[in-house]
Amino acid sequence: MKKNILFLAMLAAATTLGFTACNNDDDKKDDNKEVVLPEQPYKEDAVVLKFTEENPVDYYIADENGETGYNVTELELTESGYYFVKLEKKRDQEVKATRANGAAEYFYLWGLYTKTDDGGYNLAGFGYISIAITTTGQAQVDMTIVTSAQGVTEVSVSVTVTPPPSNNDSQESVNLCRAWDILSTRVQIEGVSAFYQEKGCDLNSILAYIKEYANVKDHLDPDQVIEKIVFSENGTFSLLYRNENTDRATWRWVNEKTGQLGYDWEFGDMGYSFVDGTASVDLKPIGTPSQLKLYGKANDGNVQKAVTVTVNIQ
């Protein structure tokens, strides 16, 4: 089992990765010093568009089995320049849904986008779109889509604009909502003197460590390495994996001033039973790593033990 177990006697070495010893001050924020991080380059462009069944947009993927047909049902542009396109399998091609699987009932294409001189957007690997939003919560979207099966498809369609959550646009939201690189990850289990720590965030190794000290029945596909975390004021929270998959959630502030937030996975628990939808952030000025902590529980016999996953991000 690939792992790097550090004991509490080695806490001094852990500080070289940006961690300090666990104490009662870990979760406290300096209320006397407000952190102001710069706004992201596409703050004014962030939007979520919902495509209706009355206006389907076709998307085809070619593989060794032929063509698989999908409908574009959602498109998100985030402040940090990432886009997410939700593809749902056409009803006559239904298969059992599996997470992060191209044959699932739905999955996401994602990548970076840039704004063009005419006010449209180039979505790398997907195509070009222009958006004209009305005051009635609708948008006219002109799309030039590039697919592996059909080449270039042009379509113009009316879609619904999904408003952001009510906690949008506070300074805390501006600070949080960006694409974060993962530096290192630490996992602590209540009552266990050893903790797990690694550079990056390899969920397979993390799960193996938790299974060594507590009973979880989760199973993960190989190569579940998270490289980036993307928060958006659209209310979305995305994990970007090295293998180009993504997992998505919605998030909300529980207490902005203390950094507490909640989130709900789109795919249920997504196999990560050791985190329960509660988290906190400690955001630092540029040049100092920030921290995202995900909280949960794992069973040890009939006893539940608290699990804390601390991710150093920048």
Buried (B, 14 or more C-beta within 10 A) or exposed (E): EEEEEBEEEEBEEBEEBBBEEBEEEBBEBEEEEEBEBEEBEBBEBBBBBBBEEEBBBBBBBEEEEEEBBBBBBBBBBBBBBBBBBBBBBBEEEEEEEEBBEEBBBBBBBBBEBEBEEEEBBBBEBBBBBBBEBEEEEBBEBBBBBEBEBBEEBEBEBBBBBBEBBEBBEEEBBBBBBBBBEBBBBBBBBBEBEBBBBBEBBBBBBBBBBBBBBBEBEBEBBEEBBBBBBBBBBBBBBBBBBBEEBBBBBBBEBBEBEBBBBBBEBBBEEBBBBBBBBBBBBBBBEEEEBBBBBBBBBBBBEEEEBEBBBBBBBE
